[in-house]
Amino acid sequence: MAAQNLIVKRTAYLMLCLLAPQLACALEAEQNNEYFQMSLEELSGFRVTSVSKKEERLADAAASVYVITADAIRRSAAHSLPEILRLAPNLLVARISAQQYAITARGFNSSTANKLLVMIDGRTVYTPLYSGVFWDAQTTMLPDIDRIEVISGPGGTIWGTNAVNGVINIITKNTGKTTGVLVQATASGDVSGVAVRQGGQMGDGHYRVYAGGDRWQHDQRINGVPLSDSWRRQQAGFRTDWRGAHGDVSLMGDLYRGTENLGGPVETALSGANLLLHWERPLENGARFSMQTYLDYTGRDIPRTYGESLTTADGEVRYTVSRGGTETVIGAGYRLARDNVRNSPLLSFLPARRVMHWANLFAQQQRELAPGWRLIGGIRAESNDHTGVEWLPSVKLAWNPGERHTLWAGLARVVRAPSRLDTDLYSPAKPPYFYAGGANFQSELANKVEIGWRATPQPSLTWSATLFHSRDHRLRSVRATAAGNVLDNQIAARSTGLEAWGSWQPVAGWTLDAGALVQHQQWQGPVAAAPPGNDPRRQFSAASRWNIGAAWEADVAVRHVGALATPAVPAYTAVDLRLGWRVSPTMELRLSGTDLFHKGHVEFRSSATTVPIRIERTVALTLTVNLP
């Protein structure tokens, strides 16, 4: 009876707000939004954790880090994680098909981009199959994302091999912030979906459970031929958080499956599950100890090509202590993965089954040299089964001439460890091979330097600029031999660039954002047919976020991406619009449109022989209902 009364009360409350929306209702909804009323100065004091594996003010972080807030996600026209990542001006995001993306930072973009480390709540989601990310397997309920911390630049000392050009950490909300019932539904010509979440209190903590499903329609190639890549996906999960005398504990997990139509009855099948436990405990004298462990399973079956079952177990411990002007972080971790590939006559990984091990020790210390001056140095030793122990040192010098400015300069050595694609891939499955993995493939090596400046000179103005240079050695190449084309390490590269972004609030309720990335790359070695990356020399973005009164929001975003060279893709400019209406404290309607001012554009080509898809104009309507 009590449960029925609660449902009746919630339904009556929702209907009342729908029938008689009040200005007070809209104002209450604004006040409940954590980021809505933050000024740019307050956002500069936002706490980030991904730069040094410890909390620090965004304004003080000695790194090129951009934070995508929950409010920015809510106000975007995005319906998936890769589309949300377009909000970060220090990332290159290109769509290849309905669920396939090429995403990187500071160059080397491809359909198998492998120099960007991606995590969800600290759980690494890259695949050892090619050291990249299967983006069709990565999602979470978008309203539950607290923030996405995007770090461009080397992160090897803290995060390990493969954090060569950047780190993305997708951090979901503590369950204390997601109580009640939330329902979100989206409908458009290209994508439709629905998600439901229930949260509440459980003893000394809180919990939430969610479930949802999405469907993407077929794309069309630029020659007008439909591409069989429609996609269906279902996912469910939970999270619990407790705070007690022995520290803070979080337990979370997800279960998902998806299918992609390949034409006729043939479908690609995807499934997976994960479970993560995080425990953090304060110690004496301000020290902290944390432990995290997770299990992850993913399965993929592409008919007539290959299938894979990958199970990963990972554990890490970390100790942080501050004494005087010195702060030290020490940690260790171990990861075990069992990979089982089902080969086909066209493609094979030999051996088909492989057990892989990674282990690491790392330490980083921040020392105050003088008022406003900090020296940050660290080193990581990480072992893998292919090349043994790799050493990843880094050093930074930071200067804070005041609370509103941070300048830093850094040097780092990072590596990209070999993947199964580098060492185990053969095509066809039996000799003579046209394509063969390199048994002696080495780790790719990069030496990097960067100089950055972040400032909030006025409460209404903030900006960041970073100049970077990288020398990369032993990049993956293909060498023709009598036994076939063999993978080795004959390519070197030099990259120089500038990334910058800023925000300005000319009046209360109106924010203007702008970002730019300019880079130049030089290759040495056999790169004419297949360079290690296909990147624009420049990209620019601008956005306007306007709160019209108390109940309406209008957002405009423009991005320009320069041309790609090999394979050739022309430059494009896209304009996205969004109109949001706070119908009541519990309901929001969002009308969004992407690529509105032309019929479509191409963003990426996997090879010169493939006919790429055309990203077409879309209009979507999203309804979000949040009952406390």
QUIDA-V598052 format. One record per pair of residues at least 12 apart in sequence whose ideal C-beta (glycine too) atoms are under 7 Angstrom apart, sorted by the first residue. I is the first residue (numbers start at 1). J is the second residue. Records with the same first field share a line. If there is no record, write none. Layout:
I->J  J
This chain:
10->627
14->586  625  627
17->584  585  586  587
18->583  584  587
21->583  584
23->550
25->584  585
26->550  551  582
27->550
28->585
29->582  585
30->550
33->71
34->70
35->69  70  71
36->71
39->459  505
40->456  459  460  461  462  503  505
41->456  459
44->58  59  456  462
45->57  59
46->58  67
48->61  65  67  149
50->149  151  167  169
51->63  65  151
52->158  329  364
53->158  318  329
54->320  329
59->406  454  456
60->400  406
62->376  396  398  406  408  410
63->151  153
64->90  151  152  153  450  452  464  466  499
65->149  150  151
66->88  89  90  150  501
67->147  149
68->84  87  88  147  148  150
69->147
70->145  146  147
72->87
73->142  145
75->545  553  555  578  580
77->576  578  592  593  594
79->186  191  620
80->139
81->138  139  170
82->101  103  135
84->148
85->103
86->559
88->150
89->499  501  515  516  517  541
90->105  150  152  499  517
91->103  105  150
92->104  105  109  535  539
94->109  603  604
95->603  604  615
96->111  604  606
97->219  227  229  613
98->216  219  229  230  231
99->135  136  216  231  260
100->135  136
101->135
102->604
103->116
104->116  165
105->152  165  166
106->152  165  166  468  495  497  519
107->165  495  519  521  533  535
108->165  532  533
109->533  534  535
110->533  534
111->606
112->130  132  421
113->132
114->130  131  132  162  416  419
115->162  164  165  416
116->165  166  168
117->155  159  162  163  167
118->133  168
119->168  169  170
120->138  140  170
121->171  172  252  276
122->169  278  292
123->274  276  294  296
125->138
126->162
127->310
128->337  339  356  419  420
129->308  419  420  421
130->419  421
131->162  416  419
136->258  270
137->270  272  298
139->235
140->170  172
141->195  197  210  212
143->182  184  624
144->172  173  178  197  210
145->170  172
146->171  172  173
147->171
148->168  170
149->169  171
150->168
151->166  167
152->165  166  499
153->166  448  450  468
154->394  412  414  448
155->167
156->380  392  394  412  414  415
157->362  364  378  379  380  392  393  394  412
158->362  364
160->360  380  382
161->382  384  390  415  416  417
162->416  417
163->414
164->414  416  446
172->239
174->241
175->199  206  207  208  239  240  241
176->206  241
178->197  199  208
179->199  200  206
180->199  626  627  628
181->198  627
182->197  625  626
183->196  625
184->622  624
185->623
186->620  622
187->620  621
188->618  619  620
189->217  618
190->216  217  618
191->214  215  216  620
192->215
193->212  213  214  215
194->212  213
195->210  212
196->210  211  212
197->210
202->240
204->242  244
205->240  241  242  243
206->241
207->238  240
208->238  239
209->238
210->236  237
211->236
212->235
213->233  234
214->233
215->232
216->230  231
217->230
218->230
219->613
220->613  614
221->611  612  613  614
222->602  611  612  614
223->611
227->613
228->261  262  263
229->260
230->261
231->258  260
232->258  259
233->256  258
234->256  257
235->254  255  256
236->255
237->252  253  254  255
238->252  253
239->252
246->281
247->279  280  281  282
248->280
249->279
250->278
251->277
252->276
253->274  275  276
254->273  274
255->273
256->271  272
257->270  271
258->270
266->303
268->301  302
269->301
270->300
271->299
272->297  298  299
273->297
274->294  295  296
275->294  295
276->294
277->292  293
278->292
279->291
286->322
287->319  320  321
288->320
289->319
290->318
291->317
292->316
293->314  315
294->314
295->313
296->312
297->311
298->310
304->344  346
305->344  346  347
306->341  342  343  344  347
307->342
308->339  340  341
309->340
310->337  339
311->337  338
312->335  337
313->336
314->335
315->333  334
316->331  333
317->331  332
318->331
325->367  368
326->365  367
327->366
328->365
329->363  364
330->363
331->362
332->360  361
333->360
334->359
335->358
336->357
337->356
338->355
339->354  356  420
340->352  353
343->429
344->429
345->428  429
346->427  428
347->427
348->426  429
349->420  424  425
350->424  426
354->420
356->385
357->385
358->382  383  384
359->383
360->380  381  382
361->381
362->378  380
363->378  379
364->376  378
365->377  378
372->399  400  401
373->399
374->398
375->397
376->396  398
377->395
378->394
379->391  392  393
380->392
384->417
386->417  418  423
387->417  418  442  443
390->415  417  443
392->413  414  415
393->413
394->410  411  412
395->410  411
396->408  409  410
397->409
404->455  456  457
405->455
406->454
407->453
408->452
409->451
410->449  450
411->449
412->448
413->447
414->446  448
415->443  444  445
416->443  444
417->443
418->441  443
422->437  438  441  476  487
423->437  438  439  441
424->437
425->437
432->484
433->483  484
434->484  485
435->484  485
436->483  484  485  486
437->487
438->486  487  488
441->487  488  489
442->474  489
444->472  474  475  476  489
445->473  474
446->470  471  472
447->471
448->468  470
449->469
450->466  467  468
451->467
452->465  466
453->465
460->504  505
461->504
462->502  503
463->500  501  502
464->500  501
465->498  500
466->499
467->498
468->497
469->496
470->495
471->494
472->492  493
473->492
474->489
475->489  491  492  493  532
476->489  532
477->489  490  491  525  526
478->530
490->525  526
491->523  524  525  526  527  532
492->524  525
493->521  522  523  532
494->522
495->519  521
496->519  520
497->517  518  519  520
498->518
499->517
500->515  516
501->514  515
502->514
509->546  547
510->546
511->545
512->544
513->542  543
514->541  542
515->541
516->540
517->538  539
518->537  538
519->535  537
520->537
521->535
531->566
534->564  565  566  567
536->561  562  563  564
537->562
538->562
539->559  560  561  562
540->560
541->558  559
542->558
543->555  556  557
544->556
551->581  582
552->580  581
553->580
554->579
555->578
556->577
557->576
558->573  575
559->574
560->573
567->605  607  608
569->602  604  605
572->601
574->594  595  601
575->596  597
576->593  594
577->592  593  596
578->590  592
579->591
586->625  626  627
587->625
588->624
589->623
590->622
591->621
592->620  622
593->618  619
594->617  618
595->615  616  617
596->617
599->616  617
600->614  615  616  617
601->614  615
602->614
603->615
